[in-house]
Amino acid sequence: MPLPAADRQGSHGKPTWVPTEAGSHLRARRTKNTRPEVALRRAVHGLGLRFRLHQTIAPRCTPDFVLARWRLAVFVDGCFWHGCPVHGMKEYRGPNAELWRQKMEANRTRDRRNDATLAEAGWTVLRIWECQVRRDVEEAAVLVQRAAQDAQRPSAASASSSRAPARPACSSTQRA
Ligand SMILES: [Zn+2]
């Protein structure tokens, strides 16, 4: 019986990652306390809001910080990994293209699932793109403040859909 022609098929017939220069750079990434995350926390603190870091508030859901008083969970989403419309990967190229596509799809699915889990547990979810923080950290902090104010209103909890967390449009040309 002939073996599959592709030389990078794993033992179970699945494609396997091919080491690339870009890949080794990405593996070294931080996932907690990234620079935008720290900058946003500082700005939010400057507005007088208090929060707790990296608390697991639902199974597999650890927001970057939570404003427990308002049951507001804040994530600073990296543009690359979470697929920001401006900076996310648009085409998949190179030897790992299919694996990248699958990985990014899995990331998106996980984000949506976590949003739903948190909404069911009574949390308001605010996701802010890394590039929004980089562009204007004060403005990003005000988004957190507004979300906290909205979360305080009793109607806000039932009105917000778990599938559509507050996520302002991401565009570097927005403020032209
Ligand atoms: Zn972005």
Residues whose N, C-alpha, C, O or C-beta is under 5 A from the ligand:
A	BS01	ZN	C79 C84 V86 H87 W129 C131
